[in-house]
């Protein structure tokens, strides 16, 4: 701090160099204090410093205690508020837990009832399906039995008709075959009449194809023909077995 103020408001001619003057005064005072400052003054300054220090510490302690009390009060209020909030929160949690427990119990009861009803409906549905299946199976069995009986009857009728037709056809074929065989034999006999075979052996010698046993014309004495039955199978064939008597169906064995 300057010892003399610069704001002297003196006339311009009377103004001094205040800054330079302050520096000179400060240097003078410092030198004087250093040279004349006694131990009493130092003790006094020291005491003042101690008192000031003690006063400052007391003031700081008072303010610190006040601040601590205020801080403790605020902390206590915060803690109380937190405890109240915690208690309220615990109460809400308990209510929620209680509601959840009740909801869970209700849910389990509903699920149990639902499953029980589902089991009953499933059992009823199973019985109904089994009943329908049994009825359907019985109906199908009846239809199958009726169809089998109908098919059996139709097959029997068809078998009878087919058997009759086959029998008639075989009889017709047998008759036609006999007629064809007779006609063939007569035709063959007529075609070889001019050869005048004396017996069945001559007939076999004159023909190169396999002959069948049957009735052929032969000329035993080279003149009048007679009907003879020739065995063309036994021992290479050519055996005259018997002669037919004129104007009769009797056969005279040889």
Secondary structure by P-SEA (a helix, b strand, c coil): ccccccccccccccccaaaaaaaaaaaaaaaaaaacccaaaaaaaaaaaaaaaaaaaaaaaaaaaaaaaaaaaaaaaaaaaaaaaaaaaaaaaaaaaaaaaaaaaaaaaaaaaaaaaaaaaaaaaaaaaaaaaaaaaaaaaaaaaaaaaaaaaaaaaaaaaaaaaaaaaaaaaaaaaaaaaaaaaaaaaaaacccccccaaaaaaaccccccbbbbbbbccccbbbbbbbbccccccccccccccccccccccc
